[in-house]
Amino acid sequence: MGTRTLKAVRCPTEELSLTNCVVINEKEPNLEQHVAVYNNKHEFVFTVRMHHEVSIGSIAFSLPQRKWAGIVLGDDFKVTNYKFDKSKSCISNMTVEIDFLQKKLVDSNPYDTDKMAREFLQLFNNQAFTVGQQLVFSFSEKLFNIVVKDIETMDASILKGKPVCDDFRKKVGLLLPNSQVVFEKSDNSAVLLTGKSKTREARQSIISPDWNFEKMGIGGLDKEFSDIFRRAFASRVFPPDIVEQMGCKHVKGILLYGPPGCGKTLMARQIGKMLKAREPKIVNGPEILNKYVGESEANIRKLFADAEEEQKRLGANSGVHIIIFDEIDAICKQRGSMAGSTGVHDTVVNQLLSKIDGVEQLNNILVIGMTNRPDLIDEALLRPGRLEVKMEIGLPDEKGRIQILNIHTAKMRQHSLLAGDVDIKELAVETKNYSGAELEGLVRAAQSTAMNRHIKASNTVEVDIQTAEKLQVSRLDFMASLNNDIKPAFGTNQEDYASYIMNGIIRWGDPVSVVLEDGELLVQQTKNSDRTPLVSVLLEGPPGSGKTALAAKIAEDSQFPFIKICSPDK
């Protein structure tokens, strides 16, 4: 009883094909609510629906059902009734993979999995489901392809301490109104899922696992790097679902500015290495500009094309795309500031603004801009949502200079090529206002001085092999380079003001003593007072009375790290 041989036919209507049921004639005898269809000794369980358009002796399958069960239209199949054991086969949890059915109709709209789960249970309540089964699910006027990935069934026998031995029962179950349905994106699916009824997708940390923060090679920028990490990367370390629940948006832009040679490019390069992201796209500002109309804007769009494509495909799980603009002030000057131009700079700025935070927002990009002139950059680019993290990379302090010198002398120290009389702390004190690049240049100059001692000055230039094995860079090499080779661009040129007091200062009376004593008080006020960051002094007197000499003496005695003389001839 309940066994029939029926011919496979096509589902009569599209509406019936969306029910996930096989369809038979309402007068078909001996078949009940659920049936098993046998194909090549494999059993496939379906729920049955009646319809008068299917002839007696036939059974109608939808296209997903035919693909899953290997059904060929016109073939005969053995069909029997299938009874579920309600104590073992009721589904408690079911995980399904979801993707758009028609790739041409892919969109980037978010789909609430909680609403999807409720509608799924209403449509397919009391139906049979099998691991691997395919079906079509209609939601929000979109058709989705569903594949059952995993089924967990409730087994009442477990409560009695009896083991479950029927493997098939773990693969087939009956969906009930209180079952839990969880949605998971298919591989390479572009569907964007929100809500709690979705799986936490396997997510790797954005920080490279083999990254060692102690070996970054960035000296004197600990605080700056810590601030950048807190502002720009803390939110990217957390899983996307937690970020979504907080309503948090990732920081999309960082502006690094400061004097040349202080580590802006190095920091951007190390950030790219630290993140497990695609290889950063590094662009020199002027490279964007093109002589053909519209090509400059197209170059900006090309930089963001990969990020746009991946966000459409992976949504919140897209990786970070890093774009580094060196000398960003070359292409992002204040709009309307360039008189007589063709307006190409303005349209490039407009294109960049719309890509970073425009109508179609990207949440998987990090734009790092570097410049020596932040005052030239268009204000709209610096607002929150664009280059909102603005970090000054200034001249290193004494602690920073120690770190930088240790980094650049590490290999010499490792191979015993650094003499024992070299005191890094002493060098750090002597190199006030040196940038990181100038400190690196100082080490190179000291190395050159040391190597030069072991070169024979004869008809040919040769290395003295006998003494070269004893090569070491000594303190004298560093001091010679400090005095002769490397001068800081923002340092104090002692020769400038020393020339004004070559013969010293003669305190011939109170007028000179008062000026020097008052000058000392003003220096201390500048050093120690938080309320007077700027102190101005005017020295008045006839030509040749010594005004310049007194000013130079006050400056020399102040020991300020930066002294600049402004005169008509300079």
ChimeraX attribute file (.defattr): number of C-alpha atoms within 10 A of each C-alpha:
attribute: neighborCount
match mode: 1-to-1
recipient: residues
	/A:1	8
	/A:2	12
	/A:3	15
	/A:4	19
	/A:5	16
	/A:6	19
	/A:7	19
	/A:8	20
	/A:9	22
	/A:10	19
	/A:11	21
	/A:12	16
	/A:13	10
	/A:14	9
	/A:15	8
	/A:16	18
	/A:17	21
	/A:18	18
	/A:19	20
	/A:20	25
	/A:21	25
	/A:22	23
	/A:23	28
	/A:24	25
	/A:25	18
	/A:26	15
	/A:27	13
	/A:28	16
	/A:29	13
	/A:30	11
	/A:31	19
	/A:32	15
	/A:33	16
	/A:34	22
	/A:35	22
	/A:36	18
	/A:37	23
	/A:38	18
	/A:39	16
	/A:40	8
	/A:41	8
	/A:42	9
	/A:43	14
	/A:44	19
	/A:45	25
	/A:46	24
	/A:47	21
	/A:48	22
	/A:49	18
	/A:50	17
	/A:51	15
	/A:52	12
	/A:53	14
	/A:54	19
	/A:55	17
	/A:56	15
	/A:57	16
	/A:58	22
	/A:59	25
	/A:60	28
	/A:61	26
	/A:62	24
	/A:63	15
	/A:64	19
	/A:65	21
	/A:66	17
	/A:67	14
	/A:68	14
	/A:69	20
	/A:70	11
	/A:71	20
	/A:72	16
	/A:73	14
	/A:74	12
	/A:75	12
	/A:76	19
	/A:77	19
	/A:78	15
	/A:79	22
	/A:80	20
	/A:81	19
	/A:82	18
	/A:83	13
	/A:84	14
	/A:85	12
	/A:86	14
	/A:87	11
	/A:88	19
	/A:89	24
	/A:90	25
	/A:91	26
	/A:92	19
	/A:93	17
	/A:94	21
	/A:95	20
	/A:96	23
	/A:97	22
	/A:98	23
	/A:99	24
	/A:100	21
	/A:101	16
	/A:102	11
	/A:103	10
	/A:104	7
	/A:105	9
	/A:106	16
	/A:107	14
	/A:108	14
	/A:109	12
	/A:110	12
	/A:111	15
	/A:112	15
	/A:113	21
	/A:114	18
	/A:115	15
	/A:116	21
	/A:117	19
	/A:118	15
	/A:119	15
	/A:120	17
	/A:121	18
	/A:122	12
	/A:123	15
	/A:124	20
	/A:125	15
	/A:126	18
	/A:127	20
	/A:128	26
	/A:129	24
	/A:130	22
	/A:131	17
	/A:132	17
	/A:133	21
	/A:134	23
	/A:135	22
	/A:136	22
	/A:137	22
	/A:138	16
	/A:139	13
	/A:140	8
	/A:141	6
	/A:142	13
	/A:143	16
	/A:144	18
	/A:145	18
	/A:146	23
	/A:147	23
	/A:148	19
	/A:149	19
	/A:150	17
	/A:151	24
	/A:152	19
	/A:153	22
	/A:154	17
	/A:155	21
	/A:156	15
	/A:157	12
	/A:158	11
	/A:159	8
	/A:160	8
	/A:161	8
	/A:162	10
	/A:163	10
	/A:164	13
	/A:165	8
	/A:166	9
	/A:167	8
	/A:168	10
	/A:169	19
	/A:170	20
	/A:171	18
	/A:172	24
	/A:173	29
	/A:174	24
	/A:175	24
	/A:176	17
	/A:177	14
	/A:178	13
	/A:179	19
	/A:180	17
	/A:181	22
	/A:182	20
	/A:183	26
	/A:184	22
	/A:185	20
	/A:186	16
	/A:187	11
	/A:188	10
	/A:189	18
	/A:190	23
	/A:191	23
	/A:192	21
	/A:193	25
	/A:194	19
	/A:195	16
	/A:196	16
	/A:197	20
	/A:198	21
	/A:199	16
	/A:200	12
	/A:201	12
	/A:202	7
	/A:203	11
	/A:204	13
	/A:205	12
	/A:206	16
	/A:207	16
	/A:208	13
	/A:209	11
	/A:210	7
	/A:211	13
	/A:212	9
	/A:213	10
	/A:214	7
	/A:215	8
	/A:216	15
	/A:217	15
	/A:218	19
	/A:219	21
	/A:220	24
	/A:221	22
	/A:222	12
	/A:223	9
	/A:224	16
	/A:225	16
	/A:226	10
	/A:227	14
	/A:228	18
	/A:229	14
	/A:230	11
	/A:231	15
	/A:232	17
	/A:233	18
	/A:234	12
	/A:235	17
	/A:236	19
	/A:237	12
	/A:238	13
	/A:239	17
	/A:240	20
	/A:241	19
	/A:242	11
	/A:243	16
	/A:244	13
	/A:245	11
	/A:246	9
	/A:247	9
	/A:248	11
	/A:249	12
	/A:250	19
	/A:251	23
	/A:252	24
	/A:253	27
	/A:254	23
	/A:255	24
	/A:256	26
	/A:257	21
	/A:258	18
	/A:259	17
	/A:260	18
	/A:261	20
	/A:262	24
	/A:263	24
	/A:264	25
	/A:265	20
	/A:266	14
	/A:267	20
	/A:268	23
	/A:269	14
	/A:270	14
	/A:271	19
	/A:272	23
	/A:273	17
	/A:274	18
	/A:275	21
	/A:276	18
	/A:277	16
	/A:278	12
	/A:279	13
	/A:280	19
	/A:281	14
	/A:282	16
	/A:283	16
	/A:284	14
	/A:285	19
	/A:286	15
	/A:287	13
	/A:288	17
	/A:289	20
	/A:290	14
	/A:291	8
	/A:292	7
	/A:293	11
	/A:294	13
	/A:295	15
	/A:296	21
	/A:297	20
	/A:298	15
	/A:299	16
	/A:300	17
	/A:301	17
	/A:302	11
	/A:303	18
	/A:304	19
	/A:305	11
	/A:306	11
	/A:307	20
	/A:308	22
	/A:309	13
	/A:310	19
	/A:311	22
	/A:312	19
	/A:313	20
	/A:314	19
	/A:315	23
	/A:316	20
	/A:317	18
	/A:318	19
	/A:319	22
	/A:320	23
	/A:321	24
	/A:322	26
	/A:323	21
	/A:324	24
	/A:325	25
	/A:326	22
	/A:327	19
	/A:328	23
	/A:329	21
	/A:330	19
	/A:331	24
	/A:332	23
	/A:333	22
	/A:334	18
	/A:335	19
	/A:336	12
	/A:337	13
	/A:338	12
	/A:339	7
	/A:340	7
	/A:341	10
	/A:342	10
	/A:343	13
	/A:344	19
	/A:345	22
	/A:346	19
	/A:347	17
	/A:348	24
	/A:349	22
	/A:350	17
	/A:351	18
	/A:352	20
	/A:353	18
	/A:354	15
	/A:355	21
	/A:356	22
	/A:357	18
	/A:358	14
	/A:359	8
	/A:360	10
	/A:361	13
	/A:362	20
	/A:363	21
	/A:364	21
	/A:365	23
	/A:366	24
	/A:367	19
	/A:368	24
	/A:369	25
	/A:370	24
	/A:371	23
	/A:372	19
	/A:373	15
	/A:374	20
	/A:375	11
	/A:376	16
	/A:377	19
	/A:378	19
	/A:379	14
	/A:380	16
	/A:381	23
	/A:382	18
	/A:383	13
	/A:384	13
	/A:385	18
	/A:386	23
	/A:387	24
	/A:388	17
	/A:389	21
	/A:390	16
	/A:391	17
	/A:392	16
	/A:393	23
	/A:394	21
	/A:395	22
	/A:396	22
	/A:397	18
	/A:398	20
	/A:399	14
	/A:400	19
	/A:401	26
	/A:402	21
	/A:403	23
	/A:404	25
	/A:405	21
	/A:406	17
	/A:407	16
	/A:408	18
	/A:409	19
	/A:410	14
	/A:411	12
	/A:412	15
	/A:413	15
	/A:414	9
	/A:415	9
	/A:416	14
	/A:417	18
	/A:418	19
	/A:419	14
	/A:420	12
	/A:421	10
	/A:422	16
	/A:423	13
	/A:424	17
	/A:425	15
	/A:426	12
	/A:427	19
	/A:428	21
	/A:429	13
	/A:430	13
	/A:431	21
	/A:432	20
	/A:433	22
	/A:434	26
	/A:435	26
	/A:436	24
	/A:437	14
	/A:438	19
	/A:439	26
	/A:440	18
	/A:441	17
	/A:442	25
	/A:443	20
	/A:444	17
	/A:445	20
	/A:446	23
	/A:447	22
	/A:448	14
	/A:449	18
	/A:450	19
	/A:451	16
	/A:452	12
	/A:453	14
	/A:454	18
	/A:455	16
	/A:456	13
	/A:457	12
	/A:458	7
	/A:459	6
	/A:460	8
	/A:461	9
	/A:462	11
	/A:463	15
	/A:464	13
	/A:465	11
	/A:466	9
	/A:467	11
	/A:468	14
	/A:469	10
	/A:470	10
	/A:471	17
	/A:472	19
	/A:473	24
	/A:474	19
	/A:475	19
	/A:476	14
	/A:477	20
	/A:478	23
	/A:479	16
	/A:480	15
	/A:481	21
	/A:482	20
	/A:483	9
	/A:484	10
	/A:485	13
	/A:486	20
	/A:487	19
	/A:488	17
	/A:489	14
	/A:490	16
	/A:491	17
	/A:492	20
	/A:493	15
	/A:494	11
	/A:495	9
	/A:496	12
	/A:497	20
	/A:498	15
	/A:499	11
	/A:500	17
	/A:501	16
	/A:502	10
	/A:503	9
	/A:504	11
	/A:505	12
	/A:506	8
	/A:507	11
	/A:508	8
	/A:509	8
	/A:510	9
	/A:511	9
	/A:512	15
	/A:513	14
	/A:514	12
	/A:515	16
	/A:516	18
	/A:517	12
	/A:518	13
	/A:519	20
	/A:520	16
	/A:521	12
	/A:522	17
	/A:523	18
	/A:524	12
	/A:525	16
	/A:526	16
	/A:527	13
	/A:528	11
	/A:529	10
	/A:530	9
	/A:531	8
	/A:532	10
	/A:533	10
	/A:534	9
	/A:535	9
	/A:536	6
	/A:537	9
	/A:538	7
	/A:539	10
	/A:540	9
	/A:541	9
	/A:542	7
	/A:543	8
	/A:544	8
	/A:545	10
	/A:546	17
	/A:547	18
	/A:548	15
	/A:549	20
	/A:550	21
	/A:551	19
	/A:552	20
	/A:553	19
	/A:554	19
	/A:555	19
	/A:556	16
	/A:557	12
	/A:558	16
	/A:559	11
	/A:560	13
	/A:561	12
	/A:562	13
	/A:563	18
	/A:564	13
	/A:565	11
	/A:566	7
	/A:567	6
	/A:568	4
	/A:569	4
	/A:570	5
